[in-house]
Amino acid sequence: MAKLIFLVAPLLVLVNVFNSHAGFAPNIIVDIAQIVIDNYCSPEKLAGMKEAIKAAGSNTEVLNIPDAETLANVLSAGVQTTVSDPRLMVSYEPNYVPVVAPKMPPLPPDQVIAVLQTSIKLDILEGNIGYLRIDHILGEEIADKVGPLLLDLVWNKILPTSALIFDLRYTSSGDISGIPYIVSYFTDSESPIHIDTVYDRPSNTSTKLSSISALLGERYNITKPLVILTSKNTKGIAEDVAYCLQNLERATIVGEKTAGGSVKVDKIKVGDTDFYVTVPTAKSINPITGSTWEVTGVTPDVEVNAEDALATAIKILHLRAQVPAIIEGSAALIADNYAFEDIGADVAEKLKGLLANGEYSKVVSMEGLEVQLSADLKTLSGDKSLKTTSNTPALPPMDYSPEMFIELIKVSFQTDVYENNIGYLRFDMFGDFEEVKAIAQIIVEHVWNKVVHTDALIVDLRNNIGGPTTAIAGFCSYFFDADKQIVLDKLYDRPSRTTTELRTLPELTGSRYGSKKSLIMLTSRATAGAAEEFVYIMKKHGRAMIVGETTAGASHPPKTFAVGESGIFLGIPTVHSDTAAGPAWEGAGVAPHIPVPADAALETAKGIFNKHFAEQK
């Protein structure tokens, strides 16, 4: 009830500053309140208002305000505060003349053409982009009269364009009956679409606005891009048009948040005074959102200053013109290069299907396109490594001194020796073979020699995110004997359609661990790429027990491909392990022999070894 004491609380605070008396009618506050109650478009916000009128009617002190304009301002503040609606206003206008909507006079054709050319601006921009600015939304009656001329002068010139910019930044007036006409030209004709409902409070009626089936002239193809420009001055019917097309997902709104006006505002005289109450008497209710743009305004899809909106829209439309070539180019690269040919072909077809279905029609930036494309590629393929990527060139190798190498290796590797002479080795990334080869002796001296003489070894790959696979054959070789060469894996390269065998190396730096001593490898869901290939090989050959979680299911390191001249690059896995003996680990991961949570894997491995050595004693 306190919230609903119409005007009393806010006004009594202000009234004490006035001392002189004015001769305003005592019932003016009650009359204003009654106008709001009878006409305001959202009666649910006025619950309990009738009870509040009596309290307001006894507030004769407010009439001490010395002049009418000040009183009107105070009353406005009270009304807006009580109902939380800035559109409600009280004004004092002794010379007010009601505005009558102009009717189309019977003008000769040449004068009608002149009027239309003044109020409608049309241009064809570079790239066959249409530009249309309308500062007043015509109603049904006028549209019927000038429709053929509009068709010849404006619409038939817009139809051949490849995209349209519809400028409503300066549109602050219009007729409700014009909403269906405009929306219909940008929607399908197959069946009427419920686009809006307008509730009129004085008549307590709701009017359903639907798209029109039969129009003068052709519709603008629903697949062609439409961008609507808005500003803080976009108001009323123009807001409704923008909101309808935005929520039908037919248009992209670029510019500023709109004014938050109303589909209908009436100025009602207060009794026989010169006071008037401006009241929104109707409201729009969108059937898709169930809410309205009124008061809050229409929020753009791309928010920029109004003066930058046109340039931004042109940039968006130029990008959208490139999208088909970018998507089709991406599909071709994947079909020709993805490691698994059948999956690559399937992903390519589905990607082109998304393009045909308009899934990329709402792109507003190159960054947004990259994000969407990357997400779609991962979803369609199930491969986390197939995605958009940067084309950052590799940094040149740093010129490390031997001392610097030693310190780097100490940080990169962790070693320990536990009870029962159980070795522990952790490293979190694989290096390139040539780089590792150059510092192999340092690694042996400062890392490998600390664990090579243990009776069992735990290799911790729980945090290993992969890297180049070129050093895998060499590292695996330390866990096999030198008397015979073993084929560790076969790698198929899709672009060249060649298969390469990974074999153990006959010569190594330092001592081998050999094939006889026990080995446990720890894994987690983060274990990825080259680390997975290493685990896969050791498990396939029965050389290690795997403890932990199923690995990430990533891929061999992807190669980078440029998508034409677009500036977008794809990371495409082009190599896969031999699948003749079973399913690939790529995309699926390597399952452990003993599944345990990653954080429990080390203690589990130590427990297994300790039990083994205890049984041998």
Secondary structure, 3 states (H helix, E strand, C coil): CHHHCCCHHHHHHHHCCCCCCCCCCCCHHHHHHHHHHHHCCCHHHHCCHHHHHHHHHCCHHHHHCCCHHHHHHHHHHHHHHHHCCCCCEEEECCCCCCCCCCCCCCCCHHHHHHHHHHHEEEEEECCCEEEEEECEECCHHHHHHHHHHHHHHHHHHHCCCCEEEEECCCCCEECCCHHHHHHHCCCCCCCCCEEEEEEECCCCEEEEEECCCCCCCCCCCCCCCEEEEECCCCCCHHHHHHHHHHHCCCCEEEECCCCCCCCEEEEEECCCCCEEEEEEEEEEECCCCCCCCCCCCCCCCEECCHHHHHHHHHHHHHHHHHHHHHHHHHHHHHHHHCCCHHHHHHHHHHHHHHHHCCCCCCCCCHHHHHHHHHHHHHHHHCCCCCEEECCCCCCCCCCCCHHHHHHHHHHHEEEEEEHHHEEEEEECCCCCHHHHHHCHHHHHHHHHHHHCCCCEEEEECCCCCCCCCCCHHHHHHCCCCCCCCCEEEEEEECCCCEEEEEECCCCCCCCCCCCCCEEEEEECCCCCCHHHHHHHHHHHCCCCEEEECCCCCCCCCCEEEECCCCCCEEEECCEEECCCCCCCCCCCCCCCCEECCHHHHHHHHHHHHHHHHHHHC
